[in-house]
Amino acid sequence: MRTALITGASSGIGEATAYAFAEKGFRLILTGRRLDRLNNTADLLRKRYAAEIITLQFDVRNRQETLDAINSIPEDFKSIDILVNNAGLAAGLAHVQDGDVDDWDRMIDTNIKGLLYVTRAVAPLMIAKGRGHIVNVGSVAGREVYENGGVYCATKYAVDALSRSMRIDMLESGIKVTNVCPGATETEFSTVRFKGDAERAKKVYEGYKSLTAKDIAEIITYIVNLPEHICINDILIMPSAQANAVKFNKS
């Protein structure tokens, strides 16, 4: 039985990936800030799939919290085969000259430093046994910039660079690294970006069929179940109605 640790597992792509992995019989370590939601997901998965699950509450932005939480993992769960670095967000939508510095810090601390803190804690466990797979959830925003999204795009460009460098750094240790880059995916993403403005967030996904968290989870599950000699280094997934970061075919 393989063990997977998923960050940001209380909602969206992280939660959907937990469901997809549980269905395949994975042992799961679900992490996030909202313990009630993590525990609710864990309870549902135990009932539906008889899944073996532990939950860890911590904020990936806090280095000590992250290290303490991962160090607390029981020995029978510590043989981690798959790490899904899913925790991430966009905060605000503004020109750089008008940007909210607190929003910048939140994105940089979560999307870059949080990913690094978790990877630094988990990767040595994989290297010690000579195998493992790290999946970093990036974005189309890591491929091209768009107006008002400069800092968010910069963080996702960093995820792309880190994914490629991790692949090189851990190659001789037998660790696979995949950068999964979704386009428009209807989750809590836009609601978070717009500080809880659900009506504004809803308009982002009007007039076309967006991707869903389940779509991305199914692709991640496919990738981690490929034969040992195959590694998908990088994948960009878009709705059929989206051509790039800003061009949509809306009805």
Sequence and secondary structure as in RCSB ss.txt:
>XXXX:A:sequence
MRTALITGASSGIGEATAYAFAEKGFRLILTGRRLDRLNNTADLLRKRYAAEIITLQFDVRNRQETLDAINSIPE
DFKSIDILVNNAGLAAGLAHVQDGDVDDWDRMIDTNIKGLLYVTRAVAPLMIAKGRGHIVNVGSVAGREVYENGG
VYCATKYAVDALSRSMRIDMLESGIKVTNVCPGATETEFSTVRFKGDAERAKKVYEGYKSLTAKDIAEIITYIVN
LPEHICINDILIMPSAQANAVKFNKS
>XXXX:A:secstr
  EEEESSTTSHHHHHHHHHHHHTT EEEEEES HHHHHHHHHHHHHHH   EEEEE  TT HHHHHHHHHTS G
GG    EEEE          GGG  HHHHHHHIIIIIIIHHHHHHHHHHHHHHHT EEEEEE  GGGTS  TT H
HHHHHHHHHHHHHHHHHHHTGGGTEEEEEEEESSEESSHHHHHTTT HHHHHHHTTTS  EEHHHHHHHHHHHHT
S TT    EEEE  TTBSSSS B   
